[in-house]
């Protein structure tokens, strides 16, 4: 089913689960991880049987950011992927969801550290669930660096500017409770349960009409860049065709017959 030594891929029904799998390094981003991530996003987009994606980390940690040594391909674990990076110099940005937005909803299941590049990837996900002891933050300025994974653009669009600037300019850690309070994540759950609860949310998404789900996600992101008038016009353009699909007809029949709908993406 794909994956690399630092990124595992498995199916849970209609959900593709991507797991950052380098726990000995707090799942710091490496070449094998980035290649596996990008391939995972593409696999989800291309497989109509996949209706949602859950992104999580192994070993009780989400992601501690970029491993610059590994990204440089120094050592056996990264060298075999150099050709992929050479062929597509944008691959790492696509993997981190900076230059790629999957068609399917992406649900983040966060435990432990989700900092620096981890918080940057998080901003590319759609629904975010975190264990109570999770830690967030953009530490780059404290290290004399720049959070170039998109945070200076995306974060102020996702949370209040004052909160975004405090996170960006202080480089301090945030608890899960505080991250939820400023709107960076949507739900705080008991430690060790983030993945299970993310899969429950995914199941709810999977039970809905897939064409409608994808159109709604696309409309939300598209309209964010438009005026209200332009956004409403774009919403009609995306939304009206959904009503003519077999999915919509099946939804109406199932409601009338008081049964679960069976959607076939048509």
N, C-alpha and C positions, 0 to 999 in steps of 0.2 A: 504493500500500500504506500510505498514511498518512505520519505523520511531520511535522516542521516544519523550519524553517531551522536549528534547533539540535538536532534529534533525528532521526536517520535510522533507517528500518525496512527490513529485508530478510529474505527467507526463505532458509534453508539446509536443504532437505529439510523435516523436521517441526519444525525449530527456528526461532523468531522471534528475530532478532538486533536488539537496540536499541542504537544507538550514540550516546552523548553527543557532539555534534558542534559544539563551540565551542573548538577548540584554541588560538585566539589568546588566549583567556582561561582557559586550563587547564581548559576545560569547566566553568567556574563555572555554577551553576544560574541560569537565566533563565526568564522567563515562557514563551517558546517551547519551551524544553527541558522544563519541568514539564508543560505541556499535552501535548506529544508523548509524554512518559513515561506519563502517566496513560492516554492513548488507547492506547498500546502494551500496557499491562497489560490493559485491557479487551478489546482485539483478541485477545490470547492466550487469555483466559478464554472468549471467545465462539466461537472457531474450534476445532472438535474435531480438525481436521487439524494443529493446533499442539500438540505434546506437551512442549515445553520452551522456555525463553527464556534467551538469553544477553545479559547486560548488559555493555557495554564502553564505552571512550572513544576518541575519535579523537586522532591526533597524539601517541601515546605517553604519554597522561595519562588517568587515570580521571575524577576530579572534585576540584576544589580548594575545593568548598563553595559557599555561597550568594553570589550577586551581588546585594546589597541594592538597588543602583540599578536593575538590570534587573528585579528582582521588583516594584519600585514602578511599573514600566511607563513609566519616563521615556525617551522616545526612540522612534523608529519601530519598532525591533525587538520591542518588547513591547506597544505600545499596542493592536494589533489583537486581543490576547488578553484584554483587560480584561473583556470581557463574560463570558467563560468563568469567570474568577475571581469576578466579581460573582454569577453564577448559582450557583456552587458554591464558597463560601469555604473549603471543606475540600480543594479540588483539589490544592493543593501538598503537603498531608500525604499524600494518597492517592498522588500521584506518587512521593513519597519512601519509600513503603511503610510509613509510620507508621500510617496508617488504612486500609490495604488490603493484603490478602494474596492474591496470585494463586493460582489453583487449580493451575497448572502449576509444576513445579520451575524456579527461577530460578538460573542459574549466573553468577557474576561473574567476568569476565576483566579483571584489573587490571594496568595498566602505569603507571609514574610516580606522580604524586601522587594519593592517595586520602585526603584529609584533611577535617576539619571535616564539612560536609554530605556529603562523599563517604564518609567512614567511617560516617556515620549511615545513608545509603542501604544501604551494604554490610551492615549488621546486619539488613536486611529480606530479604536474599538467602539462598538455601539451601546452595549449594556455592560455595566461593571459591578461585580460583586466581590467583596473582600472579607477575609477573616479579620476578627477583631484586633489581632496583633500585627496586622500588615503595616508597613511603613512606606510612605511615598515621599517624593521630593525631587527637585532638579538641582543637583549639587554643583553643576558646572562652574558657576561664577566663583564659588568658594575655592575652586582648583585653578582659577585663571582661565577657564575654558568657556565655550559658547554652546548652548543647547541647540545644536544645528539640526536636530531631528524634526523640527517644525514647531517647537513649543512657543517661540515668540509670536508666531502667527496663530496657531490653533488654540492655545490655552486661553487667551483673552476672549476668544469667541465661544468658549465652552463654559467658562465661569466668569464671575464679575472681575472687571479689570483690576480693581484694587487687590483682590485675592491672587490673581494671576501674577501681578507685578511683585507682590510680596514673595510668592514662591520663587519666581525667577531671579529676584535681586538679592534675596537673603541666603539662598542655597541651604536652607534648613530642612530637617525632616518633618513630616506630617504624619500624625497617627491616622488610623482608618476612620476614627470618629470625626476628626477634624477634616479629613478629605471628603467625607460624606457631607459635613456641614457646609462646605463651600461648593458642593456640587460636582466634585471631580469624580466621585463614584456614586452609585445609586443605592447600594445596600451593604450594610455591615452584618456579618453572620458569625456564629461561633467558629473559633479556629478549627481548621481541619474539615470544614463543611462547604467551603466556597465552590469546589468543583461539583459536588452533588447538587447544590442549589442552582448552579449555572446550568447543569444538565436538565434540571426540572424546568427552568425558564426556556431552555432550548426546545424541550418537548412541547411546551405551549406554543412556541413559534412554529414548530414543525406541524402542528395540528391545524394551522391556518392555511389559507390559500396561498401557495408559493408565489404565484404571479402578483397577487395583491401585496404580499409582504415585500417583494423586491421593488415593486413600484412605489410603495410608501417610503421605503428607505431612500430610494433614489430621489424622490420628491423632497424629502426633508433636507438632504444635503444640497441639492440643486437650488432650492429656494433660499437657502442661507446666504447665497451670494447675490440675491436679487432684491429689488424693492418689493414692498408688499403687493403692489399691483402686478408687477412682473411675476412674482412668485405664485399668485393666485391663477394667473393665466397658464403658467407652466404646470401647476397642479392639475388643472382641467385637462391639459394635453396628455399628461401621464395617467390620470385617473379614469377618464371616460372609457378608454379601450378595455379596461379591466372588467367593466360591467357586461361586455359582450363575450367574455370567455366562457368556456365550459366550466371552469372553476366557479365562476359566479353563479351559473345555473345550478351546479351541484350544491353549492352553499344554500341556495334558496330551497331546493328540494329537500335537503337534509333537515333544514329548519322546520319545514312544513310536516315532514314525516317523523320529526322528533328522534333523529338518529345522528350519529357522528358523520360528518362529511368525508368523502373519499376523493381527494383532489388528484388530478393527473396532469397538471400544467398544460392546459390547452385553452 
